[in-house]
Amino acid sequence: AQGGIRKPWHVEIYDFADRLHEVEMAEGDIVYYESARCLHGRMKPLEGTFYVNLFAHYRPVGDPVWFTRSNPAESPKPLLDLGSCHSNGIKVICAKVPE
């Protein structure tokens, strides 16, 4: 359910190739993504009265460290190599590793 929405409230998801997807959801929509491996969130505050989400989390059976495995070989390559990144609490700083 959504109410009083004045501006779309996108879910931002980075895929296996570190590409950003800004997903606008309507009531009743379902979005599937690997939340344990894909950075995701909403970076802007809601401009509206209310917005209800339902999350169902699951994991593979019999593989307790599945989330530590490398991306599938057929995953697209990153469009931009940012190197190593970290946050100082105010901004994200990236330093490309020399080749």
Secondary structure, 3 states (H helix, E strand, C coil): CEECCCCCCCEEEECCCCCEEEECCCCCCCCCCCCCCCCEECCCCCCCCEECCCCCCCCCCCCCCHHHCCCCCCCCCCCCCCCEEEECCCCEEEECCCC
